[in-house]
Amino acid sequence: MADPGAGGVKLEIDALCQAYGGRRALEDVHLRVEPAEIVGLIGPNGSGKSTLIKTLSGVLPNYRGSIRLDGRDLRSLHRREAARILAVVPQEISFNFPFTALEVVLMGRHSHLGAFAFESNHDRAVAEEALERCGAHHLASRAVQELSSGERQRIVFARAMAQEPRLLLLDEPVSFLDARHQVELYDIVRELVEERAASVLTVLHDLNLAAEYCDRIYLLRQGRIDTSGTTEEVFTYENLTRVFETDFYVTTNDLTGKLLVTPLSGRARDELRRQRRPTPRDTNGR
């Protein structure tokens, strides 16, 4: 895999604005990701999480504001150079041709090849190691159209690993994975951070996965950063209830020491409101 000495890249986003037609999807976003850090991007549907990832990956290039990688403006980077720095795992991807899983993972090596060059034995070894680490080596010769959604997602993640990025952008990468493979994928992400000091920005809907793996959190609401900080600073009852507009129970996992976050059912919310309803005695101040 990549030389661990390469390290991660410092991502700096300042006053970022992005719009779809006349609708502003991101407004005055300021965000940092340091090398050797997993930063979570959390928020309700429509808050701008995927838009931010698409902007960083070049899918939505017409933005206002500043995006810098180790001090260099993202717009100044050639496409191939940018691909050597950052890799993206989108929510879902479709394949129009019957590529095998290994061929898809080898696509991650293209930014490392010269013009008209073919993959070397080294490139193939990197791709096969990525498949192995993702628990998908047995799928190498299978056509991706034959694979389940979860298997395809593991192949796409292996492709990003084969790219040997310094910055990894993950847009809800575990949405099609079962519990075991969700944990295994983020264990790999943590290993990349520890082995190479890689930088990671990840969109997550599972707040407990975010609490377990993220070093810092940015909480988005309606295209803006609502609050940011450590998991303990951000995942409070007040913050989560305000942003997601529903009630949460936040406690500590006795085994891991990490936060445990549970959205409350309608019945539990009704009981919570009943307990908080002031009595006539409270109202009279006696």
Buried (B, 14 or more C-beta within 10 A) or exposed (E): BBEEEBBBBBBBBEEBBBBEEEEBBBBBBBBBBBBBBBBBBBBBEEBBBBBBBBBBBBEBEEBEBBBBBBEBEBEEBEEEEBBBBBBBBBBEBEBEEEBBBBBBBBBBBBBBBEEEEEBEEEBBEBBBBBBEBBBBBEBBEBBBEEBEEBBBBBBBBBBBBBBBBBBBBBBBBBBBBEEEBBBBBBEBBBEBBEEBBBBBBBBBBBBBBBBBBBBBBBBBBBBBBBBBEEBEEBBBEEBBBEBBEEBBEBEEEEEEEBBBBEBBEEEEEEEEEEEEEEEEEEEEEE
